[in-house]
Amino acid sequence: MRLASLCAFLLLAAIGCNTHSDDEVVGKWVGKMKLSKDDIERAPQLGALAEAEYIKNAESTEYIFVVKDDGTYTLEGLGEFVVTDTWVIKGDEIVLASSGTNLSMSGGTRRGIPNQIPMRLKISKDAKSLTWSDSRGEMTSIVTFVRG
């Protein structure tokens, strides 16, 4: 009896470790960035014109994230760049890998461009949205994706 209880507990624990299935995330997602009020107010003080222009346009940029059932993804909306590589689900997150060589720009592949991936996108409990946040720089960027 104790062995059966232990096996049942271990089975439930294993199922609980990966709370989402691949089927819940495969498909097209559309994302929008949200910057904090502080970040927007601070934009002119960051100095670089490109940075200020980025902030000005950030919330109007649409990010297209396509998760494919073969374990690959495509992410567009990063300026002229398109990122393609692999993904896996770990717990309540999609982890995006990138070798740094799978960036294309204006139709050609650019090798050795450093990027900010691997990224982790939090899957909502109902699997209706994905959220990525980054606070490594002077600003906090949050992109929320919904089915597109």
ROPA-725511 format. One record per atom (N, C-alpha, C, CB): x, y, z; residue in three letters; atom name; residue number from 1. Coordinates in steps of 0.1 Angstrom, whole numbers, m for minus. Atoms other than C-alpha are relative to their C-alpha. Glycine has a CB too. Layout:
% residues N
c1|c2|c3|resn|name|resi
X|Y|Z|ala|CA|NUM
...
//
This chain:
% residues 148
c1|c2|c3|resn|name|resi
8|m12|0|met|N|1
0|0|0|met|CA|1
9|13|0|met|C|1
m9|0|12|met|CB|1
m9|m12|m1|arg|N|2
28|24|9|arg|CA|2
7|2|m14|arg|C|2
11|m2|11|arg|CB|2
m6|m1|13|leu|N|3
45|16|m24|leu|CA|3
m9|6|m11|leu|C|3
5|m14|m5|leu|CB|3
10|m6|9|ala|N|4
14|24|m44|ala|CA|4
m2|14|2|ala|C|4
m14|m8|1|ala|CB|4
2|m15|m3|ser|N|5
9|57|m26|ser|CA|5
12|8|m4|ser|C|5
m2|1|16|ser|CB|5
m12|m7|4|leu|N|6
45|66|m32|leu|CA|6
1|2|m15|leu|C|6
13|m8|5|leu|CB|6
0|m1|14|cys|N|7
42|58|m69|cys|CA|7
m10|10|m5|cys|C|7
m3|m14|m6|cys|CB|7
10|m10|4|ala|N|8
10|78|m72|ala|CA|8
5|14|3|ala|C|8
m13|m2|8|ala|CB|8
m6|m13|m3|phe|N|9
27|108|m55|phe|CA|9
10|4|m10|phe|C|9
6|0|14|phe|CB|9
m11|m3|10|leu|N|10
57|106|m78|leu|CA|10
m6|3|m14|leu|C|10
10|m12|m1|leu|CB|10
7|m3|13|leu|N|11
34|104|m109|leu|CA|11
m6|14|0|leu|C|11
m10|m11|m2|leu|CB|11
6|m14|0|leu|N|12
15|135|m98|leu|CA|12
10|11|0|leu|C|12
m9|1|13|leu|CB|12
m11|m10|m1|ala|N|13
47|153|m90|ala|CA|13
6|2|m14|ala|C|13
11|m4|10|ala|CB|13
m6|m1|13|ala|N|14
61|145|m124|ala|CA|14
m9|7|m10|ala|C|14
3|m14|m6|ala|CB|14
10|m6|9|ile|N|15
29|156|m142|ile|CA|15
0|15|3|ile|C|15
m14|m6|2|ile|CB|15
1|m14|m4|gly|N|16
29|189|m122|gly|CA|16
12|8|m4|gly|C|16
m1|0|15|gly|CB|16
m12|m7|4|cys|N|17
65|197|m133|cys|CA|17
m1|7|m13|cys|C|17
11|m9|0|cys|CB|17
2|m7|13|asn|N|18
55|205|m168|asn|CA|18
m15|3|m2|asn|C|18
5|m10|m12|asn|CB|18
14|m3|m1|thr|N|19
22|223|m165|thr|CA|19
m7|3|m14|thr|C|19
m1|12|8|thr|CB|19
6|m3|13|his|N|20
17|230|m202|his|CA|20
5|m10|m11|his|C|20
3|15|m5|his|CB|20
m4|9|11|ser|N|21
17|209|m234|ser|CA|21
5|8|m12|ser|C|21
m11|m9|m3|ser|CB|21
m4|m6|12|asp|N|22
33|217|m267|asp|CA|22
m12|5|m8|asp|C|22
8|m10|m9|asp|CB|22
12|m3|8|asp|N|23
m2|218|m283|asp|CA|23
m5|14|4|asp|C|23
m10|m10|1|asp|CB|23
5|m13|m5|glu|N|24
m11|248|m261|glu|CA|24
7|12|m5|glu|C|24
0|0|15|glu|CB|24
m8|m12|4|val|N|25
17|270|m275|val|CA|25
3|1|m15|val|C|25
13|0|8|val|CB|25
m2|1|14|val|N|26
20|259|m311|val|CA|26
m10|10|m7|val|C|26
m1|m14|m6|val|CB|26
9|m9|8|gly|N|27
7|286|m335|gly|CA|27
6|14|m1|gly|C|27
m14|0|6|gly|CB|27
m5|m14|2|lys|N|28
10|323|m343|lys|CA|28
m5|8|12|lys|C|28
m6|6|m13|lys|CB|28
3|m9|m11|trp|N|29
12|348|m315|trp|CA|29
4|14|m4|trp|C|29
8|m4|13|trp|CB|29
m3|m14|4|val|N|30
12|386|m318|val|CA|30
2|7|14|val|C|30
m12|7|m8|val|CB|30
m4|m6|m13|gly|N|31
30|407|m291|gly|CA|31
1|15|m2|gly|C|31
13|m5|4|gly|CB|31
m2|m14|m1|lys|N|32
30|443|m280|lys|CA|32
9|3|12|lys|C|32
m14|7|1|lys|CB|32
m9|m4|m11|met|N|33
56|460|m258|met|CA|33
m7|10|9|met|C|33
13|5|m5|met|CB|33
5|m10|m9|lys|N|34
47|479|m227|lys|CA|34
12|5|8|lys|C|34
m11|m6|10|lys|CB|34
m11|m6|m8|leu|N|35
72|503|m211|leu|CA|35
m7|7|12|leu|C|35
8|10|m9|leu|CB|35
5|m7|m12|ser|N|36
68|517|m176|ser|CA|36
0|15|m3|ser|C|36
8|m3|12|ser|CB|36
0|m15|2|lys|N|37
59|554|m173|lys|CA|37
13|6|3|lys|C|37
m11|6|10|lys|CB|37
m14|m5|m3|asp|N|38
93|560|m157|asp|CA|38
9|m1|m12|asp|C|38
6|m7|12|asp|CB|38
m8|2|11|asp|N|39
110|545|m187|asp|CA|39
m3|10|m11|asp|C|39
m1|m14|m6|asp|CB|39
4|m10|10|ile|N|40
91|567|m211|ile|CA|40
4|14|3|ile|C|40
m16|m1|m3|ile|CB|40
m5|m13|m4|glu|N|41
98|598|m191|glu|CA|41
15|2|0|glu|C|41
m5|3|14|glu|CB|41
m15|0|0|arg|N|42
135|589|m189|arg|CA|42
6|0|m14|arg|C|42
5|m11|8|arg|CB|42
m5|2|13|ala|N|43
138|583|m226|ala|CA|43
9|11|m5|ala|C|43
m11|m2|m10|ala|CB|43
m9|m10|5|pro|N|44
152|617|m236|pro|CA|44
13|2|7|pro|C|44
m8|14|1|pro|CB|44
m12|m1|m7|gln|N|45
178|615|m209|gln|CA|45
10|m11|m3|gln|C|45
m3|0|15|gln|CB|45
m9|11|3|leu|N|46
193|583|m222|leu|CA|46
11|4|m10|leu|C|46
m8|m12|m6|leu|CB|46
m10|m5|8|gly|N|47
212|603|m247|gly|CA|47
0|m4|m15|gly|C|47
13|m3|6|gly|CB|47
m1|5|14|ala|N|48
214|582|m278|ala|CA|48
m13|2|m7|ala|C|48
4|m15|0|ala|CB|48
12|m3|8|leu|N|49
190|593|m305|leu|CA|49
m7|m13|m3|leu|C|49
4|8|m12|leu|CB|49
6|13|4|ala|N|50
185|557|m316|ala|CA|50
m8|m6|12|ala|C|50
11|m10|m4|ala|CB|50
7|6|m12|glu|N|51
175|547|m280|glu|CA|51
m13|8|2|glu|C|51
9|1|12|glu|CB|51
12|m8|m2|ala|N|52
150|576|m277|ala|CA|52
m10|m3|m11|ala|C|52
4|15|0|ala|CB|52
9|3|11|glu|N|53
136|568|m311|glu|CA|53
m7|m14|2|glu|C|53
7|0|m14|glu|CB|53
4|14|m3|tyr|N|54
133|531|m301|tyr|CA|54
m12|1|10|tyr|C|54
11|m9|5|tyr|CB|54
10|m1|m10|ile|N|55
113|541|m270|ile|CA|55
m12|6|m5|ile|C|55
6|8|12|ile|CB|55
11|m7|6|lys|N|56
91|564|m290|lys|CA|56
m9|m10|m8|lys|C|56
5|11|m9|lys|CB|56
8|9|8|asn|N|57
81|536|m313|asn|CA|57
m2|m14|6|asn|C|57
8|m2|m13|asn|CB|57
0|13|m5|ala|N|58
84|506|m290|ala|CA|58
m14|m5|2|ala|C|58
7|0|14|ala|CB|58
14|5|m3|glu|N|59
47|504|m279|glu|CA|59
m8|m1|m13|glu|C|59
m6|9|9|glu|CB|59
8|2|12|ser|N|60
35|506|m315|ser|CA|60
5|m11|m9|ser|C|60
0|13|m8|ser|CB|60
m6|11|7|thr|N|61
58|478|m327|thr|CA|61
m8|m13|3|thr|C|61
14|m2|4|thr|CB|61
6|12|m2|glu|N|62
41|445|m333|glu|CA|62
10|m11|m2|glu|C|62
m12|m2|m11|glu|CB|62
m10|11|0|tyr|N|63
61|413|m326|tyr|CA|63
m8|m12|m5|tyr|C|63
7|m2|13|tyr|CB|63
7|12|4|ile|N|64
51|382|m345|ile|CA|64
9|m12|4|ile|C|64
m2|0|m16|ile|CB|64
m7|12|m6|phe|N|65
61|349|m328|phe|CA|65
m8|m12|m5|phe|C|65
1|1|16|phe|CB|65
7|13|5|val|N|66
53|316|m346|val|CA|66
8|m12|6|val|C|66
1|0|m16|val|CB|66
m5|13|m7|val|N|67
58|284|m326|val|CA|67
m5|m11|m9|val|C|67
m5|m1|15|val|CB|67
3|11|9|lys|N|68
60|254|m349|lys|CA|68
0|m13|8|lys|C|68
9|0|m12|lys|CB|68
1|13|m7|asp|N|69
51|218|m339|asp|CA|69
13|m9|m2|asp|C|69
m12|m8|m5|asp|CB|69
m12|8|2|asp|N|70
85|206|m352|asp|CA|70
11|5|10|asp|C|70
5|2|m14|asp|CB|70
m9|m5|m10|gly|N|71
102|224|m322|gly|CA|71
8|12|m4|gly|C|71
10|m11|3|gly|CB|71
m7|m12|4|thr|N|72
113|255|m341|thr|CA|72
m9|12|2|thr|C|72
5|m1|m15|thr|CB|72
8|m12|m1|tyr|N|73
101|291|m339|tyr|CA|73
6|11|m9|tyr|C|73
0|5|15|tyr|CB|73
m4|m12|7|thr|N|74
103|324|m358|thr|CA|74
m5|12|8|thr|C|74
m5|0|m15|thr|CB|74
3|m12|m7|leu|N|75
104|358|m341|leu|CA|75
3|12|m9|leu|C|75
7|1|14|leu|CB|75
m2|m12|8|glu|N|76
99|390|m361|glu|CA|76
m4|12|8|glu|C|76
m8|m1|m13|glu|CB|76
4|m12|m6|gly|N|77
96|426|m351|gly|CA|77
12|6|8|gly|C|77
m11|m2|10|gly|CB|77
m12|m5|m6|leu|N|78
131|432|m339|leu|CA|78
8|8|m10|leu|C|78
9|m12|6|leu|CB|78
m6|m8|11|gly|N|79
139|459|m364|gly|CA|79
m1|m8|m12|gly|C|79
14|4|4|gly|CB|79
m1|7|13|glu|N|80
151|443|m396|glu|CA|80
3|m15|2|glu|C|80
10|6|m9|glu|CB|80
m4|14|m3|phe|N|81
160|410|m378|phe|CA|81
m12|m9|1|phe|C|81
8|0|12|phe|CB|81
10|11|m2|val|N|82
141|377|m379|val|CA|82
9|m11|7|val|C|82
m6|m5|m14|val|CB|82
m7|10|m7|val|N|83
152|351|m354|val|CA|83
m7|m13|m2|val|C|83
1|3|15|val|CB|83
5|13|1|thr|N|84
147|314|m360|thr|CA|84
9|m10|7|thr|C|84
m2|m5|m15|thr|CB|84
m8|10|m7|asp|N|85
158|285|m338|asp|CA|85
m10|m10|6|asp|C|85
9|7|11|asp|CB|85
8|11|m6|thr|N|86
144|259|m314|thr|CA|86
m6|5|13|thr|C|86
8|m12|3|thr|CB|86
6|m3|m12|trp|N|87
121|260|m284|trp|CA|87
m4|m13|8|trp|C|87
m13|9|m2|trp|CB|87
5|11|m9|val|N|88
111|238|m254|val|CA|88
m8|6|11|val|C|88
12|m9|6|val|CB|88
8|m4|m12|ile|N|89
86|240|m226|ile|CA|89
7|m5|12|ile|C|89
m15|m5|m1|ile|CB|89
m6|4|m13|lys|N|90
101|239|m191|lys|CA|90
m9|6|10|lys|C|90
15|5|2|lys|CB|90
9|m5|m10|gly|N|91
75|242|m164|gly|CA|91
m11|9|m7|gly|C|91
7|7|11|gly|CB|91
9|m9|5|asp|N|92
54|272|m171|asp|CA|92
6|11|m9|asp|C|92
m8|7|11|asp|CB|92
m7|m9|9|glu|N|93
78|288|m196|glu|CA|93
3|m7|m13|glu|C|93
13|5|7|glu|CB|93
m5|4|13|ile|N|94
87|285|m233|ile|CA|94
15|6|1|ile|C|94
m8|5|m12|ile|CB|94
m14|m4|1|val|N|95
125|286|m235|val|CA|95
5|0|m14|val|C|95
9|m9|9|val|CB|95
m5|m2|14|leu|N|96
138|300|m268|leu|CA|96
15|m1|m1|leu|C|96
m5|13|m6|leu|CB|96
m14|1|2|ala|N|97
172|289|m279|ala|CA|97
4|9|m12|ala|C|97
5|m15|m2|ala|CB|97
m5|m6|12|ser|N|98
194|308|m303|ser|CA|98
15|m2|0|ser|C|98
m4|15|m1|ser|CB|98
m15|2|1|ser|N|99
229|300|m315|ser|CA|99
6|13|m4|ser|C|99
3|m11|m11|ser|CB|99
m5|m13|4|gly|N|100
233|336|m326|gly|CA|100
4|0|m15|gly|C|100
12|3|8|gly|CB|100
m3|0|15|thr|N|101
237|325|m362|thr|CA|101
m12|m1|m8|thr|C|101
9|m12|m3|thr|CB|101
12|1|7|asn|N|102
201|322|m371|asn|CA|102
m8|13|m1|asn|C|102
m8|m11|7|asn|CB|102
6|m13|2|leu|N|103
194|359|m375|leu|CA|103
1|3|m15|leu|C|103
7|11|9|leu|CB|103
0|m5|13|ser|N|104
184|371|m409|ser|CA|104
m3|14|m1|ser|C|104
m9|m9|m10|ser|CB|104
3|m15|1|met|N|105
184|407|m420|met|CA|105
m1|3|m15|met|C|105
12|8|6|met|CB|105
3|m3|14|ser|N|106
169|419|m452|ser|CA|106
2|m11|m10|ser|C|106
8|12|m4|ser|CB|106
m1|12|8|gly|N|107
168|384|m466|gly|CA|107
13|m8|0|gly|C|107
m2|4|m14|gly|CB|107
m13|7|m1|gly|N|108
205|375|m459|gly|CA|108
3|m4|14|gly|C|108
11|8|m6|gly|CB|108
m4|5|m14|thr|N|109
219|356|m429|thr|CA|109
12|8|5|thr|C|109
2|m15|0|thr|CB|109
m11|m6|m6|arg|N|110
242|375|m406|arg|CA|110
5|m9|11|arg|C|110
m4|14|6|arg|CB|110
m6|10|m10|arg|N|111
266|353|m386|arg|CA|111
7|8|11|arg|C|111
9|m10|m7|arg|CB|111
m8|m5|m11|gly|N|112
280|360|m352|gly|CA|112
m5|13|6|gly|C|112
14|3|m5|gly|CB|112
6|m12|m7|ile|N|113
256|388|m342|ile|CA|113
m5|m5|13|ile|C|113
m12|6|m9|ile|CB|113
4|4|m13|pro|N|114
252|386|m305|pro|CA|114
m15|4|2|pro|C|114
8|6|11|pro|CB|114
14|m4|m3|asn|N|115
216|387|m293|asn|CA|115
m4|m3|14|asn|C|115
m10|m7|m10|asn|CB|115
4|1|m14|gln|N|116
196|386|m261|gln|CA|116
m8|m13|3|gln|C|116
m8|12|4|gln|CB|116
7|13|m2|ile|N|117
184|350|m264|ile|CA|117
10|m10|4|ile|C|117
m7|m4|m14|ile|CB|117
13|6|m2|pro|N|118
179|325|m249|pro|CA|118
m10|9|8|pro|C|118
1|m14|7|pro|CB|118
11|m7|m7|met|N|119
146|341|m238|met|CA|119
m9|m10|6|met|C|119
m7|9|m10|met|CB|119
10|9|m6|arg|N|120
120|327|m215|arg|CA|120
m13|8|0|arg|C|120
5|m3|15|arg|CB|120
14|m6|0|leu|N|121
83|335|m220|leu|CA|121
m8|m8|9|leu|C|121
m5|0|m15|leu|CB|121
9|5|m10|lys|N|122
60|329|m192|lys|CA|122
m14|m3|m6|lys|C|122
m2|9|13|lys|CB|122
13|4|5|ile|N|123
29|309|m202|ile|CA|123
m11|3|11|ile|C|123
0|m15|m4|ile|CB|123
10|m2|m10|ser|N|124
m3|321|m185|ser|CA|124
m7|m13|4|ser|C|124
m11|10|m5|ser|CB|124
7|13|m5|lys|N|125
m23|295|m165|lys|CA|125
m9|m5|m10|lys|C|125
m7|3|13|lys|CB|125
10|5|9|asp|N|126
m50|294|m191|asp|CA|126
6|m2|m14|asp|C|126
m12|10|m1|asp|CB|126
m8|1|12|ala|N|127
m23|294|m219|ala|CA|127
m6|9|m11|ala|C|127
m1|m15|m5|ala|CB|127
5|m10|10|lys|N|128
m40|324|m236|lys|CA|128
10|11|m3|lys|C|128
m13|5|4|lys|CB|128
m10|m11|2|ser|N|129
m10|347|m233|ser|CA|129
14|m5|4|ser|C|129
m4|12|8|ser|CB|129
m14|2|m3|leu|N|130
28|346|m232|leu|CA|130
6|13|4|leu|C|130
8|m7|m12|leu|CB|130
m6|m13|m4|thr|N|131
49|373|m214|thr|CA|131
15|m2|1|thr|C|131
m6|4|13|thr|CB|131
m14|m1|m1|trp|N|132
85|382|m218|trp|CA|132
3|13|7|trp|C|132
7|m2|m14|trp|CB|132
m5|m12|m6|ser|N|133
102|407|m196|ser|CA|133
15|0|1|ser|C|133
m6|3|14|ser|CB|133
m14|m2|0|asp|N|134
137|421|m196|asp|CA|134
3|13|7|asp|C|134
6|0|m15|asp|CB|134
m4|m12|m7|ser|N|135
152|445|m171|ser|CA|135
15|1|2|ser|C|135
m7|0|14|ser|CB|135
m15|0|m1|arg|N|136
189|441|m178|arg|CA|136
6|14|m3|arg|C|136
5|m10|m10|arg|CB|136
m5|m13|3|gly|N|137
194|476|m192|gly|CA|137
m5|10|9|gly|C|137
m3|4|m14|gly|CB|137
5|m12|m8|glu|N|138
183|510|m180|glu|CA|138
m15|0|1|glu|C|138
5|13|m5|glu|CB|138
14|1|1|met|N|139
147|501|m188|met|CA|139
m5|m14|3|met|C|139
m5|6|m13|met|CB|139
7|13|m1|thr|N|140
122|473|m181|thr|CA|140
m9|m1|m12|thr|C|140
m7|m1|13|thr|CB|140
9|2|12|ser|N|141
106|460|m213|ser|CA|141
m9|m12|3|ser|C|141
9|m2|m13|ser|CB|141
9|12|m1|ile|N|142
76|437|m212|ile|CA|142
m8|m1|m13|ile|C|142
m10|2|13|ile|CB|142
8|3|13|val|N|143
61|421|m243|val|CA|143
m10|m11|4|val|C|143
9|m4|m12|val|CB|143
10|10|m2|thr|N|144
28|402|m240|thr|CA|144
m5|m4|m13|thr|C|144
m11|6|9|thr|CB|144
4|6|13|phe|N|145
18|379|m268|phe|CA|145
m14|m6|3|phe|C|145
10|m10|m5|phe|CB|145
13|7|0|val|N|146
m18|367|m275|val|CA|146
m1|m7|m14|val|C|146
m12|10|2|val|CB|146
2|7|13|arg|N|147
m30|344|m303|arg|CA|147
m3|10|m11|arg|C|147
m12|m10|1|arg|CB|147
2|m10|11|gly|N|148
m29|362|m336|gly|CA|148
m5|m7|m13|gly|C|148
13|6|m4|gly|CB|148
//
